[in-house]
Amino acid sequence: MILRKVKTFFSLLGKPGRLAQVFADKRSFRQNKVYKTEAFYCSIRRRIEVRYRKLLGIEIEDLDRPSLYTEKAQWRKLYCPEVNQLGKVTDKIKIYEYAHGKTSDRHLIPIIWSGDTVDADFLRNLGDNIVLQPTHRSGQVVFIENSKDIDYHALVGWFERMLAWPYSMVGQEPWYGRITPRIIARPLIKDSDGSTFLLDVKFHVFRQPDGSQVIVVTCINRNPRWLAVFDEKYHHLPYNWASDVFPPPEHDPPKPAEWEEMVEDARRLAGDFDYVRVDFMLGAQEYYFTELTFAPGGGYSLITPTEWDRIVGSYWHLDTGTPIKRLFWFSRTWLPLWRTERPMRNLRRLYRYRDDWSIRAIQRSDYDRRYQEGGELYSD
């Protein structure tokens, strides 16, 4: 361990600016109780509990036997009995194998290219109107409408850092740690007006003990920003989801013409899970299946009024198991990730992780602010 620290120290001597920054970061992490308890120096369980309190403003009542929807999402992240299965269907490439036969191929966005290495000239030759994203992460998406505006060398460096580490350490979602890191390119889907702000239709599907399914649908629009909640019959429900991010619309949006077909596709795609969110987006001529999400918003999405957090949680029939089972599930879930999830207590790990924590991902939610927040990827 000491030899590794010495080796890292000498490797940084040629980068005095980075060396000073790493020492400053390490000092601030030791002095700052938030970082010490939330991110680096505590157990997985403690990280989840502290972040839950910070983002939702309440304590977790009982993480081993949860009752709220948001608590059950945290339970899944901590124990995750089906972690290997979730890793397969979360992979942006393997999800096509799972979805084939459960929905029509015309509802799947084709993959133009995939690879585990990236090259600036190759990415530039992919042209305009494409979407680039890692297969093993959530939210880190790059939209390229005009390739002339992109600094591809900066983009390559960004993706190399994406490929270097699993996403599981960021949000404590272990299924991402079961995915082989790759980069994929897909066509950029637009609506009839040529806008990339498509309507996202997300089906939260809860399997019931008798085999039936309860469906809650969140429709998200990003320009203007609003979120509406419906049941499978397109009846408006009296609560909001992620209300701290998306306000409710002034008027209910019209029912999509493809609604019933999307409901049936969501039922088939969610059939193997006690709970999953099935994500679609509406393009100009068609709707498209995008992914399965097992802890939407990391399990920190605010549901208001708050009593609906418990009502939605009652739809999710979660087998929490015995203490022995939970110990086995936890060990099987997290021991394979110990190299990336263990607390960061030395200079070498802090240095190697620092890039990953400092990345400013270009999210779909702030796509309209990409030139300000993601300016390092663009040449002005």
MIROLO-468771 format. One record per residue (C-alpha): x, y, z; chain. Coordinates in nm, 3 decimals, decimal comma. Example, Ala and Ser with C-alpha at 12.3 -4.5 7.8 and 13.67 -1.06 7.14 Angstrom:
[pt [1,230 -0,450 0,780] A]
[pt [1,367 -0,106 0,714] A]
This chain:
[pt [0,000 0,000 0,000] A]
[pt [0,281 0,243 0,090] A]
[pt [0,462 0,163 -0,235] A]
[pt [0,145 0,241 -0,430] A]
[pt [0,112 0,576 -0,255] A]
[pt [0,476 0,660 -0,328] A]
[pt [0,434 0,558 -0,692] A]
[pt [0,127 0,778 -0,728] A]
[pt [0,306 1,070 -0,562] A]
[pt [0,599 1,055 -0,804] A]
[pt [0,366 1,013 -1,103] A]
[pt [0,202 1,341 -1,001] A]
[pt [0,527 1,534 -0,963] A]
[pt [0,514 1,610 -1,334] A]
[pt [0,167 1,760 -1,284] A]
[pt [0,210 2,010 -0,999] A]
[pt [-0,132 2,164 -1,054] A]
[pt [-0,305 1,827 -1,028] A]
[pt [-0,092 1,729 -0,726] A]
[pt [-0,192 2,046 -0,542] A]
[pt [-0,558 1,990 -0,631] A]
[pt [-0,552 1,630 -0,506] A]
[pt [-0,399 1,736 -0,173] A]
[pt [-0,656 2,015 -0,141] A]
[pt [-0,938 1,773 -0,215] A]
[pt [-0,810 1,519 0,034] A]
[pt [-0,783 1,783 0,303] A]
[pt [-1,132 1,917 0,235] A]
[pt [-1,280 1,565 0,235] A]
[pt [-1,129 1,500 0,579] A]
[pt [-1,256 1,829 0,718] A]
[pt [-1,599 1,829 0,557] A]
[pt [-1,844 1,609 0,747] A]
[pt [-2,081 1,589 0,449] A]
[pt [-1,819 1,431 0,223] A]
[pt [-1,688 1,217 0,506] A]
[pt [-2,027 1,067 0,588] A]
[pt [-2,197 1,070 0,250] A]
[pt [-1,944 0,985 -0,015] A]
[pt [-1,615 0,835 0,086] A]
[pt [-1,561 0,718 0,440] A]
[pt [-1,875 0,525 0,528] A]
[pt [-2,052 0,203 0,435] A]
[pt [-2,289 0,159 0,143] A]
[pt [-2,585 0,151 0,379] A]
[pt [-2,477 0,471 0,552] A]
[pt [-2,424 0,649 0,221] A]
[pt [-2,777 0,563 0,116] A]
[pt [-2,929 0,676 0,447] A]
[pt [-2,743 1,007 0,454] A]
[pt [-2,820 1,090 0,092] A]
[pt [-3,186 0,998 0,141] A]
[pt [-3,211 1,237 0,436] A]
[pt [-3,029 1,511 0,246] A]
[pt [-3,240 1,491 -0,072] A]
[pt [-3,582 1,406 0,070] A]
[pt [-3,555 1,575 0,409] A]
[pt [-3,672 1,271 0,609] A]
[pt [-3,510 0,970 0,772] A]
[pt [-3,556 0,619 0,637] A]
[pt [-3,800 0,449 0,874] A]
[pt [-3,674 0,093 0,830] A]
[pt [-3,441 0,006 0,544] A]
[pt [-3,467 -0,368 0,608] A]
[pt [-3,848 -0,368 0,599] A]
[pt [-3,945 -0,058 0,400] A]
[pt [-4,296 0,066 0,338] A]
[pt [-4,252 0,383 0,129] A]
[pt [-4,185 0,361 -0,244] A]
[pt [-3,864 0,563 -0,209] A]
[pt [-3,748 0,337 0,076] A]
[pt [-3,812 0,023 -0,128] A]
[pt [-3,600 0,167 -0,410] A]
[pt [-3,316 0,207 -0,157] A]
[pt [-3,369 -0,151 -0,035] A]
[pt [-3,328 -0,275 -0,391] A]
[pt [-3,002 -0,081 -0,424] A]
[pt [-2,866 -0,219 -0,098] A]
[pt [-2,960 -0,589 -0,132] A]
[pt [-3,076 -0,648 -0,492] A]
[pt [-3,131 -1,027 -0,501] A]
[pt [-3,165 -1,021 -0,882] A]
[pt [-2,857 -0,804 -0,940] A]
[pt [-2,714 -1,014 -1,226] A]
[pt [-3,045 -1,020 -1,414] A]
[pt [-3,083 -0,645 -1,368] A]
[pt [-2,730 -0,591 -1,496] A]
[pt [-2,812 -0,771 -1,820] A]
[pt [-3,127 -0,576 -1,900] A]
[pt [-2,977 -0,242 -1,791] A]
[pt [-2,698 -0,279 -2,047] A]
[pt [-2,784 -0,044 -2,336] A]
[pt [-2,686 -0,317 -2,585] A]
[pt [-2,822 -0,633 -2,423] A]
[pt [-3,158 -0,470 -2,361] A]
[pt [-3,228 -0,517 -2,732] A]
[pt [-3,203 -0,894 -2,690] A]
[pt [-3,449 -0,879 -2,402] A]
[pt [-3,692 -0,645 -2,580] A]
[pt [-3,693 -0,845 -2,905] A]
[pt [-4,026 -1,022 -2,925] A]
[pt [-4,177 -0,819 -2,641] A]
[pt [-4,220 -0,513 -2,862] A]
[pt [-4,200 -0,452 -3,235] A]
[pt [-3,854 -0,386 -3,379] A]
[pt [-3,982 -0,058 -3,521] A]
[pt [-4,005 0,067 -3,162] A]
[pt [-3,633 0,006 -3,099] A]
[pt [-3,378 0,276 -3,182] A]
[pt [-3,105 0,113 -3,394] A]
[pt [-2,745 0,113 -3,273] A]
[pt [-2,519 0,266 -3,539] A]
[pt [-2,193 0,172 -3,367] A]
[pt [-2,058 0,033 -3,043] A]
[pt [-1,705 -0,008 -2,913] A]
[pt [-1,487 -0,018 -2,604] A]
[pt [-1,241 0,241 -2,738] A]
[pt [-1,305 0,582 -2,888] A]
[pt [-1,118 0,785 -3,149] A]
[pt [-1,175 1,151 -3,232] A]
[pt [-1,159 1,108 -3,610] A]
[pt [-1,395 0,811 -3,602] A]
[pt [-1,652 0,995 -3,390] A]
[pt [-1,628 1,297 -3,620] A]
[pt [-1,700 1,076 -3,922] A]
[pt [-2,023 0,953 -3,762] A]
[pt [-2,172 1,284 -3,874] A]
[pt [-2,461 1,489 -3,742] A]
[pt [-2,778 1,405 -3,550] A]
[pt [-2,646 1,121 -3,337] A]
[pt [-2,655 1,037 -2,968] A]
[pt [-2,350 0,897 -2,788] A]
[pt [-2,370 0,731 -2,447] A]
[pt [-2,197 0,468 -2,232] A]
[pt [-2,372 0,134 -2,191] A]
[pt [-2,294 0,107 -1,819] A]
[pt [-2,416 0,445 -1,690] A]
[pt [-2,733 0,644 -1,642] A]
[pt [-2,788 0,993 -1,775] A]
[pt [-2,449 1,061 -1,931] A]
[pt [-2,564 1,128 -2,285] A]
[pt [-2,411 1,350 -2,555] A]
[pt [-2,638 1,491 -2,827] A]
[pt [-2,462 1,590 -3,150] A]
[pt [-2,675 1,788 -3,393] A]
[pt [-2,390 1,965 -3,568] A]
[pt [-2,052 1,788 -3,558] A]
[pt [-1,872 2,112 -3,647] A]
[pt [-1,952 2,248 -3,300] A]
[pt [-1,792 1,959 -3,111] A]
[pt [-1,440 1,942 -2,968] A]
[pt [-1,395 1,570 -3,033] A]
[pt [-1,062 1,543 -2,851] A]
[pt [-1,229 1,669 -2,531] A]
[pt [-1,518 1,433 -2,599] A]
[pt [-1,282 1,136 -2,631] A]
[pt [-1,118 1,223 -2,300] A]
[pt [-1,461 1,245 -2,138] A]
[pt [-1,562 0,902 -2,268] A]
[pt [-1,230 0,747 -2,165] A]
[pt [-1,302 0,854 -1,809] A]
[pt [-1,653 0,712 -1,845] A]
[pt [-1,510 0,376 -1,953] A]
[pt [-1,255 0,367 -1,673] A]
[pt [-1,496 0,327 -1,380] A]
[pt [-1,838 0,170 -1,323] A]
[pt [-2,135 0,388 -1,245] A]
[pt [-2,226 0,181 -0,940] A]
[pt [-2,007 0,395 -0,712] A]
[pt [-2,193 0,717 -0,797] A]
[pt [-2,549 0,623 -0,705] A]
[pt [-2,493 0,290 -0,524] A]
[pt [-2,684 0,108 -0,799] A]
[pt [-2,495 -0,225 -0,815] A]
[pt [-2,646 -0,359 -1,137] A]
[pt [-2,442 -0,104 -1,334] A]
[pt [-2,129 -0,273 -1,201] A]
[pt [-2,229 -0,594 -1,388] A]
[pt [-2,216 -0,425 -1,730] A]
[pt [-1,917 -0,436 -1,966] A]
[pt [-1,832 -0,069 -2,036] A]
[pt [-1,882 0,030 -2,400] A]
[pt [-1,984 0,337 -2,598] A]
[pt [-2,278 0,328 -2,841] A]
[pt [-2,401 0,566 -3,108] A]
[pt [-2,767 0,591 -3,209] A]
[pt [-2,961 0,828 -3,434] A]
[pt [-3,101 1,142 -3,274] A]
[pt [-3,480 1,117 -3,277] A]
[pt [-3,679 1,438 -3,335] A]
[pt [-4,044 1,530 -3,335] A]
[pt [-4,246 1,668 -3,626] A]
[pt [-4,118 2,022 -3,559] A]
[pt [-3,755 1,909 -3,568] A]
[pt [-3,718 1,950 -3,192] A]
[pt [-3,521 1,706 -2,978] A]
[pt [-3,743 1,776 -2,676] A]
[pt [-3,957 1,465 -2,703] A]
[pt [-4,237 1,362 -2,470] A]
[pt [-4,110 1,095 -2,230] A]
[pt [-4,374 0,842 -2,127] A]
[pt [-4,258 0,628 -1,835] A]
[pt [-4,463 0,330 -1,715] A]
[pt [-4,408 0,228 -1,351] A]
[pt [-4,527 -0,133 -1,352] A]
[pt [-4,589 -0,314 -1,021] A]
[pt [-4,656 -0,689 -1,027] A]
[pt [-4,924 -0,805 -0,781] A]
[pt [-4,941 -1,139 -0,593] A]
[pt [-5,223 -1,262 -0,820] A]
[pt [-5,014 -1,195 -1,133] A]
[pt [-5,191 -0,875 -1,234] A]
[pt [-5,009 -0,545 -1,276] A]
[pt [-5,068 -0,196 -1,139] A]
[pt [-4,942 0,077 -1,371] A]
[pt [-4,862 0,439 -1,287] A]
[pt [-4,752 0,655 -1,580] A]
[pt [-4,544 0,971 -1,563] A]
[pt [-4,546 1,189 -1,875] A]
[pt [-4,256 1,435 -1,887] A]
[pt [-4,220 1,731 -2,118] A]
[pt [-3,902 1,939 -2,112] A]
[pt [-3,993 2,244 -2,319] A]
[pt [-4,200 2,377 -2,149] A]
[pt [-4,117 2,178 -1,836] A]
[pt [-4,396 1,978 -1,674] A]
[pt [-4,476 1,632 -1,542] A]
[pt [-4,820 1,472 -1,526] A]
[pt [-4,919 1,144 -1,357] A]
[pt [-5,185 0,910 -1,502] A]
[pt [-5,313 0,557 -1,457] A]
[pt [-5,320 0,307 -1,743] A]
[pt [-5,662 0,438 -1,855] A]
[pt [-5,516 0,787 -1,886] A]
[pt [-5,703 0,918 -1,584] A]
[pt [-5,516 1,198 -1,410] A]
[pt [-5,389 1,100 -1,062] A]
[pt [-5,394 1,354 -0,774] A]
[pt [-5,023 1,364 -0,698] A]
[pt [-4,697 1,463 -0,859] A]
[pt [-4,372 1,278 -0,909] A]
[pt [-4,035 1,458 -0,889] A]
[pt [-4,224 1,775 -0,802] A]
[pt [-3,902 1,946 -0,698] A]
[pt [-3,782 1,924 -1,061] A]
[pt [-4,097 1,925 -1,277] A]
[pt [-4,411 2,128 -1,199] A]
[pt [-4,753 1,994 -1,301] A]
[pt [-4,892 2,114 -1,635] A]
[pt [-5,154 2,387 -1,651] A]
[pt [-5,379 2,156 -1,855] A]
[pt [-5,369 1,781 -1,904] A]
[pt [-5,193 1,693 -2,231] A]
[pt [-5,392 1,512 -2,499] A]
[pt [-5,387 1,134 -2,488] A]
[pt [-5,123 0,995 -2,729] A]
[pt [-5,270 0,799 -3,017] A]
[pt [-5,038 0,506 -2,937] A]
[pt [-5,136 0,490 -2,569] A]
[pt [-5,299 0,145 -2,560] A]
[pt [-5,017 -0,009 -2,763] A]
[pt [-4,759 0,138 -2,527] A]
[pt [-4,949 0,002 -2,226] A]
[pt [-4,942 -0,350 -2,368] A]
[pt [-4,573 -0,324 -2,456] A]
[pt [-4,498 -0,201 -2,103] A]
[pt [-4,682 -0,498 -1,955] A]
[pt [-4,477 -0,746 -2,158] A]
[pt [-4,145 -0,573 -2,097] A]
[pt [-4,208 -0,556 -1,720] A]
[pt [-4,340 -0,910 -1,685] A]
[pt [-4,023 -1,057 -1,528] A]
[pt [-3,991 -0,806 -1,243] A]
[pt [-4,180 -0,716 -0,926] A]
[pt [-4,129 -0,350 -1,017] A]
[pt [-3,963 -0,169 -1,306] A]
[pt [-4,010 0,155 -1,495] A]
[pt [-4,046 0,102 -1,870] A]
[pt [-3,938 0,412 -2,062] A]
[pt [-4,070 0,527 -2,399] A]
[pt [-4,040 0,849 -2,592] A]
[pt [-4,267 0,984 -2,864] A]
[pt [-4,104 1,076 -3,195] A]
[pt [-4,255 1,234 -3,505] A]
[pt [-4,400 0,913 -3,651] A]
[pt [-4,350 0,648 -3,386] A]
[pt [-4,288 0,581 -3,019] A]
[pt [-3,960 0,425 -2,911] A]
[pt [-3,863 0,202 -2,621] A]
[pt [-3,549 0,336 -2,456] A]
[pt [-3,465 0,143 -2,137] A]
[pt [-3,573 -0,029 -1,817] A]
[pt [-3,508 0,167 -1,497] A]
[pt [-3,495 -0,009 -1,160] A]
[pt [-3,435 0,285 -0,925] A]
[pt [-3,582 0,592 -1,099] A]
[pt [-3,404 0,907 -0,991] A]
[pt [-3,182 0,691 -0,772] A]
[pt [-3,490 0,635 -0,554] A]
[pt [-3,482 1,000 -0,446] A]
[pt [-3,771 1,134 -0,656] A]
[pt [-4,003 1,339 -0,436] A]
[pt [-4,369 1,229 -0,447] A]
[pt [-4,616 1,494 -0,332] A]
[pt [-4,844 1,494 -0,138] A]
[pt [-4,610 1,277 0,070] A]
[pt [-4,879 1,028 0,176] A]
[pt [-4,877 0,904 -0,183] A]
[pt [-4,520 0,781 -0,132] A]
[pt [-4,669 0,518 0,100] A]
[pt [-4,964 0,445 -0,131] A]
[pt [-4,736 0,390 -0,432] A]
[pt [-4,510 0,182 -0,209] A]
[pt [-4,806 -0,045 -0,126] A]
[pt [-4,825 -0,138 -0,497] A]
[pt [-4,472 -0,282 -0,476] A]
[pt [-4,484 -0,627 -0,314] A]
[pt [-4,123 -0,666 -0,211] A]
[pt [-3,987 -0,987 -0,061] A]
[pt [-3,748 -0,849 0,202] A]
[pt [-3,640 -1,194 0,321] A]
[pt [-3,486 -1,296 0,653] A]
[pt [-3,173 -1,140 0,806] A]
[pt [-2,967 -1,436 0,682] A]
[pt [-3,104 -1,394 0,331] A]
[pt [-3,033 -1,020 0,337] A]
[pt [-2,676 -1,082 0,448] A]
[pt [-2,631 -1,329 0,163] A]
[pt [-2,790 -1,091 -0,090] A]
[pt [-2,577 -0,799 0,028] A]
[pt [-2,255 -1,003 0,008] A]
[pt [-2,336 -1,136 -0,338] A]
[pt [-2,430 -0,789 -0,460] A]
[pt [-2,143 -0,579 -0,326] A]
[pt [-1,838 -0,803 -0,274] A]
[pt [-1,766 -0,821 -0,651] A]
[pt [-1,756 -0,438 -0,649] A]
[pt [-1,530 -0,393 -0,347] A]
[pt [-1,248 -0,244 -0,555] A]
[pt [-1,464 0,047 -0,666] A]
[pt [-1,704 0,081 -0,375] A]
[pt [-1,473 0,057 -0,074] A]
[pt [-1,412 0,384 0,114] A]
[pt [-1,146 0,606 -0,042] A]
[pt [-0,881 0,651 0,224] A]
[pt [-0,560 0,709 0,033] A]
[pt [-0,413 0,944 -0,223] A]
[pt [-0,399 0,692 -0,505] A]
[pt [-0,770 0,608 -0,500] A]
[pt [-0,870 0,970 -0,454] A]
[pt [-0,656 1,075 -0,750] A]
[pt [-0,797 0,805 -0,974] A]
[pt [-1,157 0,872 -0,876] A]
[pt [-1,140 1,249 -0,891] A]
[pt [-1,206 1,278 -1,265] A]
[pt [-1,514 1,064 -1,237] A]
[pt [-1,668 1,280 -0,967] A]
[pt [-1,586 1,607 -1,145] A]
[pt [-1,746 1,518 -1,477] A]
[pt [-2,021 1,753 -1,594] A]
[pt [-2,249 1,518 -1,785] A]
[pt [-2,472 1,657 -2,057] A]
[pt [-2,811 1,546 -1,933] A]
[pt [-3,125 1,547 -2,140] A]
[pt [-3,283 1,759 -1,865] A]
[pt [-3,036 2,044 -1,917] A]
[pt [-2,989 1,995 -2,290] A]
[pt [-3,101 2,352 -2,350] A]
[pt [-2,810 2,473 -2,135] A]
[pt [-2,545 2,252 -2,296] A]
[pt [-2,324 2,536 -2,418] A]
[pt [-2,298 2,678 -2,065] A]
[pt [-2,270 2,365 -1,850] A]
[pt [-2,104 2,135 -2,101] A]
[pt [-1,891 2,394 -2,275] A]
[pt [-1,572 2,191 -2,242] A]
[pt [-1,707 1,957 -2,511] A]
[pt [-1,778 2,234 -2,757] A]
[pt [-1,551 2,461 -2,958] A]
[pt [-1,689 2,814 -2,967] A]
